[in-house]
Amino acid sequence: MNVPAYRTAAALERLGLRAAEPIRFKRNGKGRHVIGKVEGVEHDGSVTLRDPDGSARTLRPERVEIRRPGPKGRLRWQLVSDVAITWEQLELFEKPPAVEVPTGKHVTIKRDQPTLFDEL
């Protein structure tokens, strides 16, 4: 089976999400939050999820929330758009940049006169 690139786990990781992870949203933008499960990411960047009834929905990241640790370590609901920004910034610190130190000539200093710290 050929899975589209935007439905893969790598596409979810770019937003800081995992497949089947709990996600919450409000139906029609009002009322109580409904908890569903993450399915994938669409071409336009919206998140595909399944609601408790099993129906598929596609919502913008600004309208859905995901549980992430807060500043004190307690799990709290955060907007997916905020998590995606944080996740991208964390990727910057994963691998330190490769520093190429140019190798130059090794210089040997030869002294004719003794210095202050040399023993006589």
C-alpha positions as CSV (number, residue, x, y, z in Angstrom):
1,M,0.0,0.0,0.0
2,N,1.4,3.4,-1.0
3,V,0.9,5.9,1.8
4,P,1.0,9.6,0.8
5,A,3.9,11.5,2.3
6,Y,1.7,13.8,4.3
7,R,0.1,10.8,6.1
8,T,3.4,9.4,7.4
9,A,4.8,9.6,10.9
10,A,7.5,12.0,9.6
11,A,4.9,14.5,8.6
12,L,3.3,14.3,12.1
13,E,6.7,14.7,13.7
14,R,7.3,18.0,11.9
15,L,4.3,19.3,13.8
16,G,5.4,17.6,17.1
17,L,2.5,15.1,16.9
18,R,2.3,11.3,17.1
19,A,-0.3,9.0,15.5
20,A,-3.3,8.1,17.7
21,E,-2.3,10.7,20.2
22,P,-5.3,12.3,22.1
23,I,-6.2,15.7,20.7
24,R,-9.1,18.0,21.6
25,F,-11.3,20.4,19.7
26,K,-14.7,22.1,19.9
27,R,-17.5,21.1,17.6
28,N,-18.5,24.1,15.5
29,G,-16.2,26.3,17.6
30,K,-18.5,26.3,20.6
31,G,-19.5,24.1,23.5
32,R,-17.4,21.7,25.4
33,H,-14.1,20.2,24.1
34,V,-14.3,16.8,22.4
35,I,-11.3,14.5,22.6
36,G,-10.3,12.6,19.4
37,K,-7.2,10.9,18.0
38,V,-4.6,12.3,15.6
39,E,-4.6,10.7,12.1
40,G,-2.3,12.8,9.9
41,V,-1.5,16.1,8.3
42,E,-3.1,17.4,5.1
43,H,-1.5,19.3,2.2
44,D,-2.5,22.7,3.6
45,G,-1.1,21.9,7.0
46,S,-4.4,21.1,8.7
47,V,-4.6,18.2,11.2
48,T,-6.7,15.2,10.4
49,L,-8.3,13.5,13.4
50,R,-11.0,11.0,14.4
51,D,-13.7,12.1,16.8
52,P,-15.1,9.6,19.4
53,D,-17.8,8.6,16.9
54,G,-15.1,7.6,14.4
55,S,-15.8,10.4,12.0
56,A,-12.8,12.0,10.3
57,R,-12.3,15.7,10.7
58,T,-9.7,18.1,9.3
59,L,-9.1,21.2,11.4
60,R,-6.5,24.0,11.4
61,P,-3.7,23.7,14.0
62,E,-5.0,26.9,15.7
63,R,-8.3,25.2,16.5
64,V,-7.0,21.9,18.1
65,E,-5.1,21.3,21.3
66,I,-2.6,18.6,22.4
67,R,-1.3,17.7,25.8
68,R,2.2,18.7,26.5
69,P,4.3,19.3,29.7
70,G,4.1,22.9,30.9
71,P,6.9,24.9,32.5
72,K,6.6,23.0,35.8
73,G,6.3,19.5,34.1
74,R,2.5,19.1,34.5
75,L,0.6,18.1,31.4
76,R,-1.6,20.8,30.0
77,W,-3.5,21.5,26.8
78,Q,-1.6,23.6,24.2
79,L,-2.5,24.7,20.7
80,V,-1.0,22.6,18.0
81,S,0.3,25.7,16.3
82,D,2.3,26.6,19.4
83,V,3.6,23.1,19.8
84,A,4.7,23.1,16.2
85,I,6.7,26.3,16.6
86,T,8.4,24.9,19.8
87,W,9.1,21.6,18.1
88,E,10.8,23.3,15.2
89,Q,13.0,25.3,17.6
90,L,14.0,22.2,19.5
91,E,15.2,20.6,16.3
92,L,17.8,23.3,16.1
93,F,19.4,22.0,19.3
94,E,19.4,18.3,18.3
95,K,22.7,18.2,16.6
96,P,25.5,20.7,17.2
97,P,26.8,22.3,14.0
98,A,29.9,20.7,12.6
99,V,32.9,23.0,13.2
100,E,35.7,22.7,10.8
101,V,39.0,23.9,12.3
102,P,41.5,24.7,9.6
103,T,44.7,22.9,10.2
104,G,47.7,25.2,9.7
105,K,51.4,24.9,10.1
106,H,52.8,23.9,13.4
107,V,55.3,26.4,14.6
108,T,58.2,25.5,16.9
109,I,59.7,28.4,18.8
110,K,63.5,28.2,19.2
111,R,65.1,30.4,21.8
112,D,68.7,31.5,21.9
113,Q,68.4,33.1,25.3
114,P,67.0,31.6,28.5
115,T,63.8,33.0,29.8
116,L,62.9,34.0,33.3
117,F,61.4,30.6,34.2
118,D,64.2,28.4,32.8
119,E,66.5,26.9,35.3
120,L,70.1,27.8,34.9
